[in-house]
Amino acid sequence: MTDPVYAASESRYEQMPYRRCGRSGVLLPALSLGLWHNFGSFKPFQEIKAMAHYAFDHGICHFDLANNYGPTYGTAEENFGHLMAASLKPYRDELFISTKAGWDMWPGPYGNWGSRKYLMASLDQSLKRMNLDYVDVFYSHRYDPATPLEETMQALVDIVRQGKALYAGISRYPTPKAAEAFRYLAERDVPCLLYQDRYNIIDRAPAEAGQLDLGWENGTGFISFSPLQQGLLTNRYLNGIPADSRMARNTSLKQSVLTETVLESLRGLDAIAQRRGQSLAGMALSWLLRDERMTSVIIGASSVAQIEDNLKALDFLSFSEEELQEIERFSVRIRESGI
Ligand SMILES: NC(=O)c1ccc[n+]([C@@H]2O[C@H](COP(=O)([O-])OP(=O)(O)OC[C@H]3O[C@@H](n4cnc5c(N)ncnc54)[C@H](OP(=O)(O)O)[C@@H]3O)[C@@H](O)[C@H]2O)c1
């Protein structure tokens, strides 16, 4: 039953800037919300609901999922389905929802990588879990070197033609393969809407590998994930490792990355952020959004307070040349330490 107490804020579109996604009709919020870590079976549903409602009330209308988000796998989509049933269903046409397949999801040869068999079955499962008739964008979650690119791309084309996704996207493709994928999709009138990769103050790989420029020239939007390097680019670890933090779990964010050099550099970055009047997380997001090629950045968050803090990034999008150079020096030091 729909939650009778939730009515989205009337002012939800007043503060958030919306950016055009490549050469498409789609506008995306500068900040999107990702459901990788904090929306699964271990998080109380009340907290999930509070975060999703707070985000939507502040103009974050893009929610990014994948089949294996949780933990455990599938449970972020299941909880999103509960959320649709409880409160968001009336707002379906105001929401831009993505999911993906490409990483390990179920046992055996058909639950991983990029075959048509896996992608088609996985999207059907995702739609059921999320209580949706269609997603707005469906991604091939990673490049599969063993499957012909044509097979993976044709699956995306057919998924769009079947109406199960409105647009196609790809994530984590080497630049030449991304170029081939863009070409294949465009030739079939299903232009690639979004390219998704990790990009932040520390990790510059997509810019260095030419993906940002490639997408820009192709008319494909670029959406950055892990903009806070999973929480490293925040005040979370400046004074130890909090018990409720992602790093405490030591899974996707290893404790071994927090060396003395890294910590010193994070403190240096934090000092710049404080001078600018924002949090370190806020500065990391502002730094990304100052680039016009960035359609949106997908934040993760474990509390409403973090989303609130991250939204403030939108008020600080300009940087002086000195600030950029100083950030660069710390960033290089962190990268040279092997992260
Ligand atoms: N395509 C892909 O292959 C791929 C891969 C990874 C992620 N993604 C997408 O990108 C999304 C974001 O990734 P991510 O979760 O790694 O993003 P992130 O924004 O880099 O890190 C999120 C974590 O940072 C901490 N945090 C966030 N805001 C904070 C603040 N204001 N102050 C202090 N700490 C703060 C929280 O850590 P604590 O939990 O410790 O509080 C939060 O869980 C995912 O949910 C997913 O949708 C896609």
The ligand as an ORCA input file, in Angstrom:
! r2SCAN-3c Opt
* xyz 0 1
  N      29.446      1.141    -12.571
  C      30.139      0.623    -11.609
  O      30.920     -0.307    -11.817
  C      29.999      1.176    -10.219
  C      30.944      0.833     -9.229
  C      30.813      1.395     -7.967
  C      29.779      2.289     -7.696
  N      28.860      2.588     -8.674
  C      27.730      3.510     -8.387
  O      28.200      4.674     -7.746
  C      27.518      4.866     -6.506
  C      28.377      5.590     -5.530
  O      29.533      4.813     -5.224
  P      30.140      4.885     -3.771
  O      29.128      4.477     -2.790
  O      31.444      4.218     -3.813
  O      30.302      6.490     -3.677
  P      31.130      7.514     -2.821
  O      30.234      8.706     -2.833
  O      32.502      7.653     -3.349
  O      31.241      6.902     -1.356
  C      30.115      6.787     -0.544
  C      30.529      6.663      0.914
  O      31.208      7.836      1.335
  C      30.811      8.186      2.653
  N      30.173      9.527      2.586
  C      29.306     10.000      1.666
  N      29.011     11.290      1.901
  C      29.711     11.649      3.000
  C      29.835     12.856      3.724
  N      29.201     13.965      3.343
  N      30.642     12.870      4.811
  C      31.315     11.760      5.213
  N      31.234     10.578      4.561
  C      30.451     10.527      3.459
  C      29.858      7.115      3.123
  O      30.651      6.142      3.779
  P      30.124      5.283      5.027
  O      29.217      4.260      4.404
  O      31.368      4.717      5.588
  O      29.393      6.220      5.915
  C      29.314      6.557      1.818
  O      28.842      5.251      1.935
  C      27.127      3.443     -6.106
  O      26.080      3.413     -5.154
  C      26.708      2.884     -7.436
  O      25.418      3.355     -7.757
  C      28.967      2.056     -9.918
*
